[in-house]
Amino acid sequence: NIDENHEPLFGRNLVSLKGQRWREMRSTLSPAFTGSKMRTMFQLVSECCNDTVNYLEKETKDGKPMLTDLKDLFTRFTNDLIATSAFGIKVDSLNDKENEFYTYGKSATDFSGLRGLYFFLAVHFPNFSKLFGISLFPSKFRTFFRNLVWDTIRQRERENIIRPDMINLLIQARKGQLRYEKEEVDQEGYATVQETKVGEAIHASKLVEDDLTAQCLIFFFAGFETSSTCMCFTAHELAANPDVQKKLLVEVDAMKEQLGGKPITYEALHDMPYLDMVISESLRYWPPAVASDRACVKSYRIKTDDLDFEIKTGEGILFPIVSLHHDPKYFPNPSRFDPERFSEENKDKITPFSYLPFGVGPRNCIGSRFALMETK
């Protein structure tokens, strides 16, 4: 229960909002995360990937092995992708190690030490935090990101600049120009979660400065660590399972040959079924969120042969996703990394709601398409 007036950059983002405010924001933002919008943003993702490949080639040009911390590498890649796709700026964190955007972004997602205590107080004792002036973020952090977002928005509106990024989509949302586009074919991948009626509805939501800044920052809070961690674990599993790595490489090489030297396209990326199987299995084995929480808004009794209990209004529910993903009842031999679980022949055998890498229901992860695109 973060006070959005005291902590506007965190309290006003989509994850923190509740009730009608959340419904309005979800329906306002959902059109920005459809497959068609991801297609327009693909160029930005591709450019960041090329920069990373160029960096690796430069570091290994003498033919010697390169020793690197993959988590750090993927974190810097994710940071640069967030910078260009969410904030509309170009940074190079692989070569400029301590650039201002990376430093602030890293700080934003670090909830260790005192920051962790402040976060606990902000969530559980918002009035206490407000009374004693305890803030999640220092004033220089808030000033940096507010100025970054609004200087960009004002420049674009003044000079009529259009760029395929989140800033542009938020400008459209602010003007009421975004509408949810229902697509007949959802080709982004098995793990993609579907938007519900809440996201497809039309609401008039007036977005003020902190609303827009908060939505840009959600890329950090929700995607900075989770996406880079998924990439890191996937790389680990490919190294630990050379048979999987070999099969994936065959598919990648076949696609490169099919493209005939041309850059990869959005359609080509999603026309690689084994790649999707590998990412889907990685998300099962190493779910980015080990658990998901919900608040009960209406008392409900659960009665089965073994259980009989009531979840009361206001009570919190913590659902252990990692335990479900490793339950042999739903995933036989769960400790084995096996992309074949998600093959065309087998994926229909997966019990509905037993696979939840991006959550489920109206409050599922709005950015699942973007996360899968950048990871692939």
C-alpha positions as CSV (number, residue, x, y, z in Angstrom):
1,N,0.0,0.0,0.0
2,I,2.4,2.6,-1.2
3,D,1.2,6.2,-0.9
4,E,1.2,7.5,-4.5
5,N,1.3,11.1,-3.3
6,H,4.3,10.5,-1.1
7,E,6.1,8.1,-3.5
8,P,4.6,9.1,-6.9
9,L,7.4,7.5,-9.1
10,F,6.7,4.2,-7.5
11,G,3.2,4.5,-6.2
12,R,1.7,5.6,-9.5
13,N,3.2,2.8,-11.7
14,L,1.0,0.1,-13.0
15,V,2.2,-2.6,-10.5
16,S,1.5,-0.4,-7.4
17,L,-1.9,1.0,-8.4
18,K,-5.2,-0.6,-7.2
19,G,-8.9,-0.6,-7.9
20,Q,-10.3,1.9,-10.5
21,R,-7.0,3.8,-10.8
22,W,-5.3,0.5,-11.8
23,R,-8.1,-0.4,-14.3
24,E,-7.8,3.0,-16.0
25,M,-4.0,2.8,-16.2
26,R,-4.0,-0.8,-17.4
27,S,-6.5,0.0,-20.2
28,T,-4.5,3.1,-21.1
29,L,-1.2,1.3,-21.4
30,S,-2.3,-2.1,-22.8
31,P,-2.5,-0.8,-26.4
32,A,1.2,0.0,-26.1
33,F,2.2,-3.6,-25.5
34,T,0.4,-5.4,-28.4
35,G,2.2,-7.4,-30.9
36,S,1.9,-4.7,-33.6
37,K,3.5,-2.2,-31.2
38,M,6.3,-4.6,-30.4
39,R,6.9,-5.0,-34.1
40,T,7.5,-1.2,-34.4
41,M,10.0,-1.3,-31.5
42,F,11.9,-4.3,-32.9
43,Q,14.4,-2.1,-34.6
44,L,15.5,-0.6,-31.3
45,V,16.0,-4.0,-29.8
46,S,17.9,-5.2,-32.8
47,E,20.3,-2.2,-32.6
48,C,21.1,-3.0,-29.0
49,C,21.7,-6.6,-29.9
50,N,24.1,-5.5,-32.7
51,D,26.0,-3.2,-30.3
52,T,26.4,-6.1,-27.8
53,V,27.7,-8.4,-30.6
54,N,30.1,-5.7,-31.8
55,Y,31.4,-5.3,-28.2
56,L,32.0,-9.1,-27.9
57,E,33.7,-9.2,-31.2
58,K,36.0,-6.3,-30.3
59,E,36.9,-8.0,-26.9
60,T,37.8,-11.3,-28.6
61,K,39.5,-10.0,-31.8
62,D,42.9,-11.3,-30.8
63,G,41.4,-14.8,-30.7
64,K,41.9,-15.3,-27.0
65,P,39.1,-16.6,-24.7
66,M,37.0,-13.9,-23.0
67,L,36.3,-14.1,-19.3
68,T,33.2,-12.1,-18.4
69,D,30.4,-11.9,-15.8
70,L,27.4,-12.8,-17.9
71,K,25.0,-11.3,-15.4
72,D,26.8,-8.0,-15.7
73,L,26.9,-8.2,-19.5
74,F,23.1,-8.9,-19.8
75,T,22.3,-6.3,-17.2
76,R,24.1,-3.6,-19.2
77,F,22.4,-4.8,-22.4
78,T,19.0,-4.6,-20.7
79,N,19.9,-1.2,-19.3
80,D,20.7,0.1,-22.8
81,L,17.6,-1.4,-24.2
82,I,15.4,0.2,-21.5
83,A,17.2,3.6,-22.3
84,T,16.4,3.5,-26.0
85,S,12.9,1.8,-25.9
86,A,11.4,3.4,-22.8
87,F,13.2,6.7,-22.4
88,G,14.2,7.4,-26.0
89,I,17.9,8.0,-25.4
90,K,21.0,6.2,-26.6
91,V,23.6,5.0,-24.1
92,D,26.4,2.5,-24.3
93,S,26.9,0.8,-20.9
94,L,29.3,-1.8,-22.3
95,N,31.9,0.7,-23.2
96,D,30.9,3.6,-21.0
97,K,30.7,1.6,-17.8
98,E,29.6,4.3,-15.4
99,N,27.3,6.4,-17.5
100,E,24.7,8.4,-15.6
101,F,21.7,6.4,-16.9
102,Y,23.2,3.0,-15.9
103,T,24.3,4.3,-12.5
104,Y,20.8,5.6,-11.7
105,G,19.1,2.6,-13.2
106,K,21.2,0.2,-11.1
107,S,20.4,2.2,-8.0
108,A,16.7,2.2,-8.8
109,T,16.6,-1.6,-8.6
110,D,18.8,-2.1,-5.6
111,F,16.7,-2.8,-2.6
112,S,19.4,-4.0,-0.3
113,G,20.5,-2.4,2.9
114,L,18.7,0.8,3.9
115,R,16.8,0.9,0.6
116,G,15.2,-2.5,1.5
117,L,14.2,-1.1,4.9
118,Y,12.7,2.0,3.3
119,F,10.8,-0.1,0.9
120,F,9.4,-2.3,3.7
121,L,8.3,0.9,5.6
122,A,6.8,2.4,2.4
123,V,4.7,-0.7,1.7
124,H,3.6,-1.7,5.2
125,F,3.7,1.6,7.1
126,P,3.1,4.4,4.5
127,N,1.8,6.9,7.0
128,F,5.0,6.4,9.2
129,S,7.2,6.9,6.1
130,K,5.3,10.1,5.2
131,L,5.4,11.4,8.7
132,F,9.1,11.1,9.0
133,G,9.9,12.0,5.4
134,I,11.4,8.6,4.5
135,S,11.6,8.3,0.7
136,L,12.5,5.3,-1.5
137,F,14.6,7.5,-3.8
138,P,16.8,10.5,-3.2
139,S,15.7,13.8,-4.7
140,K,18.5,13.7,-7.3
141,F,17.2,10.4,-8.6
142,R,13.6,11.8,-8.9
143,T,14.9,15.0,-10.6
144,F,17.0,13.1,-13.1
145,F,14.2,10.8,-14.4
146,R,11.5,13.5,-14.3
147,N,13.7,15.8,-16.4
148,L,14.7,13.0,-18.7
149,V,11.2,12.0,-19.5
150,W,9.7,15.5,-19.7
151,D,12.5,17.2,-21.6
152,T,12.1,14.4,-24.2
153,I,8.3,14.7,-24.4
154,R,8.4,18.5,-24.7
155,Q,11.1,18.3,-27.4
156,R,9.1,15.8,-29.4
157,E,5.9,17.7,-29.2
158,R,7.7,21.0,-30.1
159,E,9.6,19.5,-33.0
160,N,7.0,16.9,-34.0
161,I,9.5,14.0,-33.6
162,I,8.1,10.5,-33.9
163,R,10.2,7.6,-32.7
164,P,9.0,4.0,-32.2
165,D,9.5,3.8,-28.4
166,M,7.5,3.9,-25.2
167,I,7.8,7.7,-24.9
168,N,6.0,8.1,-28.2
169,L,3.3,5.6,-27.1
170,L,2.8,7.4,-23.8
171,I,2.4,10.7,-25.7
172,Q,-0.3,9.0,-27.8
173,A,-1.9,7.6,-24.6
174,R,-1.9,11.0,-23.0
175,K,-3.8,12.4,-26.0
176,G,-6.2,9.5,-26.0
177,Q,-5.0,8.3,-29.4
178,L,-4.2,4.7,-28.4
179,R,-6.7,1.9,-28.8
180,Y,-6.3,-1.8,-28.1
181,E,-5.8,-3.8,-31.3
182,K,-7.1,-7.4,-31.1
183,E,-4.8,-9.6,-33.2
184,E,-6.0,-12.9,-34.7
185,V,-2.6,-14.6,-34.5
186,D,-0.4,-14.3,-31.4
187,Q,3.0,-15.4,-32.5
188,E,5.3,-14.0,-29.8
189,G,5.7,-17.3,-28.0
190,Y,4.1,-19.9,-25.7
191,A,4.9,-17.9,-22.5
192,T,3.1,-14.8,-23.8
193,V,0.2,-13.9,-21.5
194,Q,-3.1,-12.7,-23.0
195,E,-4.7,-9.4,-22.2
196,T,-8.1,-9.6,-20.4
197,K,-11.2,-7.5,-20.8
198,V,-9.7,-4.9,-18.4
199,G,-6.9,-4.1,-20.7
200,E,-9.1,-4.1,-23.8
201,A,-11.6,-1.7,-22.3
202,I,-11.5,2.0,-23.1
203,H,-11.0,4.4,-20.2
204,A,-10.3,8.1,-20.3
205,S,-7.3,8.5,-18.0
206,K,-5.6,11.9,-17.7
207,L,-1.9,11.3,-17.4
208,V,0.1,13.9,-15.5
209,E,3.9,14.2,-15.5
210,D,4.6,11.8,-12.6
211,D,2.1,9.2,-14.1
212,L,4.2,9.1,-17.3
213,T,7.5,9.1,-15.5
214,A,6.3,6.3,-13.3
215,Q,5.3,4.1,-16.3
216,C,8.7,4.6,-17.9
217,L,10.4,3.6,-14.6
218,I,8.3,0.4,-14.4
219,F,10.7,-0.9,-17.1
220,F,13.4,-0.7,-14.5
221,F,11.5,-2.1,-11.6
222,A,9.8,-5.0,-13.5
223,G,12.2,-5.7,-16.3
224,F,15.8,-4.7,-15.4
225,E,16.7,-7.6,-13.2
226,T,14.1,-10.2,-14.4
227,S,15.0,-10.1,-18.1
228,S,18.8,-10.1,-17.5
229,T,18.4,-12.9,-15.0
230,C,16.4,-14.9,-17.5
231,M,19.1,-14.4,-20.2
232,C,21.8,-15.4,-17.7
233,F,20.0,-18.6,-16.7
234,T,19.2,-19.5,-20.3
235,A,22.9,-19.1,-21.2
236,H,23.8,-21.3,-18.2
237,E,21.4,-24.0,-19.3
238,L,22.7,-23.9,-22.9
239,A,26.2,-24.4,-21.6
240,A,25.1,-27.2,-19.3
241,N,23.1,-29.0,-22.0
242,P,25.3,-29.1,-25.2
243,D,22.7,-31.2,-27.0
244,V,20.1,-28.4,-26.5
245,Q,22.7,-25.8,-27.5
246,K,23.6,-27.7,-30.7
247,K,19.9,-28.1,-31.8
248,L,19.3,-24.4,-31.1
249,L,22.3,-23.4,-33.1
250,V,21.1,-25.5,-36.1
251,E,17.9,-23.5,-36.1
252,V,19.7,-20.2,-35.7
253,D,22.1,-21.0,-38.6
254,A,19.1,-22.2,-40.8
255,M,17.4,-18.9,-40.2
256,K,20.5,-16.9,-41.0
257,E,20.8,-18.8,-44.3
258,Q,17.1,-18.2,-45.0
259,L,17.6,-14.5,-44.5
260,G,20.5,-14.5,-47.0
261,G,22.7,-12.1,-45.1
262,K,19.9,-9.6,-44.3
263,P,19.2,-8.5,-40.7
264,I,16.8,-10.6,-38.7
265,T,13.2,-9.4,-38.7
266,Y,10.5,-9.5,-36.1
267,E,8.7,-12.2,-38.1
268,A,11.8,-14.3,-38.5
269,L,12.6,-14.1,-34.8
270,H,9.1,-15.5,-34.0
271,D,9.4,-18.2,-36.7
272,M,12.0,-20.1,-34.7
273,P,10.0,-22.7,-32.7
274,Y,12.9,-24.4,-30.9
275,L,14.1,-21.0,-29.7
276,D,10.7,-20.4,-28.2
277,M,10.8,-23.9,-26.6
278,V,14.2,-23.2,-25.0
279,I,13.1,-19.8,-23.6
280,S,9.8,-21.3,-22.3
281,E,11.6,-24.1,-20.5
282,S,14.1,-21.6,-19.0
283,L,11.2,-19.6,-17.7
284,R,9.7,-22.8,-16.2
285,Y,13.0,-24.0,-14.6
286,W,14.0,-20.5,-13.5
287,P,10.8,-18.3,-13.2
288,P,11.7,-14.6,-12.9
289,A,9.4,-14.3,-10.0
290,V,9.5,-17.1,-7.5
291,A,6.1,-16.2,-6.2
292,S,3.1,-14.0,-7.0
293,D,0.9,-12.2,-4.5
294,R,-2.8,-11.1,-4.6
295,A,-5.1,-9.3,-2.2
296,C,-8.5,-10.8,-1.6
297,V,-11.3,-8.3,-2.5
298,K,-14.2,-10.6,-1.8
299,S,-14.4,-13.4,0.8
300,Y,-14.3,-16.8,-0.9
301,R,-14.5,-20.3,0.5
302,I,-12.4,-23.1,-0.9
303,K,-13.8,-26.6,-0.3
304,T,-12.3,-29.8,-1.7
305,D,-12.0,-33.4,-0.4
306,D,-8.9,-32.4,1.6
307,L,-9.5,-28.7,2.3
308,D,-12.1,-26.4,3.7
309,F,-11.2,-22.8,4.4
310,E,-12.2,-19.2,3.7
311,I,-10.0,-16.5,2.3
312,K,-11.4,-13.3,3.8
313,T,-11.6,-9.8,2.3
314,G,-8.3,-7.9,2.8
315,E,-6.2,-11.0,3.3
316,G,-3.0,-11.5,1.2
317,I,-2.3,-14.6,-0.8
318,L,1.2,-15.6,-1.8
319,F,1.4,-18.2,-4.6
320,P,4.7,-20.1,-5.0
321,I,5.3,-20.2,-8.7
322,V,8.7,-21.9,-8.5
323,S,7.1,-24.8,-6.5
324,L,4.4,-25.2,-9.1
325,H,6.9,-25.2,-11.9
326,H,8.9,-28.0,-10.2
327,D,5.9,-30.1,-9.2
328,P,6.3,-33.6,-10.8
329,K,2.5,-33.7,-10.9
330,Y,2.5,-31.1,-13.6
331,F,6.0,-31.3,-15.0
332,P,7.4,-34.9,-15.0
333,N,11.1,-35.1,-14.1
334,P,11.1,-31.4,-13.2
335,S,14.8,-31.2,-12.4
336,R,15.6,-31.9,-16.0
337,F,16.0,-29.0,-18.5
338,D,13.8,-30.3,-21.3
339,P,12.6,-27.8,-24.0
340,E,10.6,-30.7,-25.6
341,R,7.9,-30.0,-23.0
342,F,6.9,-27.1,-25.1
343,S,7.0,-28.7,-28.5
344,E,4.0,-28.6,-30.7
345,E,3.2,-32.2,-29.8
346,N,3.5,-31.7,-26.0
347,K,2.5,-28.2,-25.1
348,D,-1.2,-29.0,-25.1
349,K,-0.5,-31.6,-22.4
350,I,0.5,-28.8,-19.9
351,T,-2.2,-28.3,-17.3
352,P,-3.8,-24.8,-17.6
353,F,-2.5,-22.4,-15.0
354,S,0.3,-24.7,-14.0
355,Y,2.8,-22.5,-16.0
356,L,2.9,-19.0,-14.8
357,P,6.2,-17.2,-15.7
358,F,4.3,-13.9,-16.2
359,G,1.5,-14.4,-13.8
360,V,-2.2,-14.9,-14.7
361,G,-5.4,-13.0,-14.8
362,P,-6.1,-9.2,-15.2
363,R,-2.9,-8.3,-13.3
364,N,-0.6,-10.5,-15.4
365,C,2.7,-9.0,-16.7
366,I,1.8,-6.4,-19.3
367,G,5.3,-6.6,-20.8
368,S,5.5,-10.3,-21.5
369,R,5.8,-9.7,-25.3
370,F,8.6,-7.2,-24.9
371,A,10.4,-9.4,-22.4
372,L,10.3,-12.4,-24.7
373,M,11.4,-10.3,-27.7
374,E,14.5,-8.9,-26.0
375,T,15.5,-12.2,-24.5
376,K,15.3,-14.0,-27.9
